[in-house]
Amino acid sequence: MAVQLGDAATARACLEEILRTEGDDELEAAFAMMGLADVELLVGDPDAAGDCLRAAVETVLSEDYQDYRLMECLESFAALAVVRERAALAATLLAAVDKAYADEGSVMVPADIELRERRTAAAVAALDPEARSAAEDRGTALDLQAAVRLATAELLS
């Protein structure tokens, strides 16, 4: 929640505490690294954000029951894509997330909607309508794991 409120210092302190206390648990460490990616994006360090996502992604992909964590991961990747001037890729990733929400019959909470809008909305909205539609069509054709693998290949290689 500290990231949604723009409080990078508190978010970092909490996530680093998780790494200190739960660091032996690979999954908890991966979740903390995903959170740290958001902190790095908040403070304007996309390279560090990419490093955090790289550290987390394979662990998160290995957990079949963690769809919501893949969705969180994709939100972070979409924000990273925007920072790296890859708005079409962001639209693709967000479309995959939106399809997953629709498929499971759930919705984003208001704080997550606001965070997405703050990080990605302007760049995605600025896309040419045809390019945006094509990117979104591409995203709706992807399952979450395929979308994370696409993001990894496009943004972390």
N, C-alpha and C positions, 0 to 999 in steps of 0.2 A: 504494500500500500504506500510505502514511503516514495517509491518511484513515481506512482501516479500523482502524488502530491508534489513532486519535484524536489524531494529531500534526498539528494544523493548521499550525503554523509551518513544519515541514519540508515538508509538502505544498505550502504556498503558495510557499516558496522554490524548490522544484523546478519547479513549474508556471510561475512568473514567469521562471525561467531559460530554460525552453522558449520562452516568448513572446519573450524577448530574442534567443535564438539562432536560432529557427525561425519567427519572426513573419512572415516573408515568404511562408511556405508556409501558404496559407489553411486547408488541412485540419489541419495540425499545430496551428495557432493555435486552431482550433475545438475540437480535442480538449483542448487545455490549458484553454480556457474552460469546457468541460464539467467538467473536474477542479476548476477554481476554484469552480464552482457548488457542488460537494460540500464544499469548504472553507468557503464562506460558510454553508452549511447547518450545518456542524459548529460554527461559531462563533456561530450564532444570528442570522444576517442574511439572512432570506429575500428581501428586496428586492434585495440584491446578488446572491444566487443566481439570481434571476429575470433580472437584467441579464446575467449570464454566460451563462445558457441562451439568452437572446434573441440574444446575439452569436454563438452557435455553431450554432443549430438549422438555419438555412437551408443553411449549408455542409454539415452532416452529412446533411441530407435530399437534397442533390444528388448524393451518392455512392451509387450503386446497390449496390455490393458491401460496404457498411459496416453490415450488419445488426447485428453485435455492438455497434457504436458507437451505433446507434439504441436497442438494448436498454439500454446504459449510460445513455443520455440519458433513457430512460423511467424507469429506477430513480431518477434524480435528480428528475425531474418528480414521481414518486410521493411521494418524501420531501417535496418542496415542497408538494404537495397536502395531506399530513398536517399540516404546519406551518400551513397556511392553513385548517385544519379542513374539508377536503374528502376525507374518508376514502373515500367511495364512488368518487370519481374515482381515488384511489390504487389501489383494488381493481381498477378497470377497466384502468388502465395496467399494473399488475402481471400481470393475467391475459393481456394482450396479449404481454407478455414471456415468460410461462410457455408460452404457446402456441407462440411462436417457438422457444424452446428445444426443446420437444417435436417440432415440425415438422422441426427439423434434427438431432434425435437427440442433442442435447448436454445437459449439465447445468451448473448454476452451481457455481463453485468455493466451498469452505467459507468463505473470507474474504468473498466477496460475499453468501453466504447470511446470515452473521452481520451484515453491514452492513444488509441489507434488514430483517432481523428487528429490529435495534436502531432503525431509522428508521421502520418502517411497521407492524410486526406488531400492536402493541397497538391502534392506531387501527382497522386493518382488522378485527381480531378483535372489536372492540367494536360493529361494525355489526350492526343487526338482521339475522338470517339471510336473510330475504327480500330485503332491500336489498343485502346482500353478494352473494347469488346472482345477482341482476339485474345488478349492476355487473360481476361476473365474466363473465356471459354476454355483456354488451356488449363487454368486452375481448377475449374469444375470437373475436368476430366481426370484429375490426379487424386489418388488417395493421399492421406496425410504422410505416410512414409515416403512415397514418391516425391511429394512436394518438398519434404525436408532434404531428401537426397538431391533434388534439383537445386535448392537453395545452397546446399553445401558445395556442389560442383560449381555453381555460378559465382558464389561470393567468397568462398574460402580457399579456392585453389590458386 
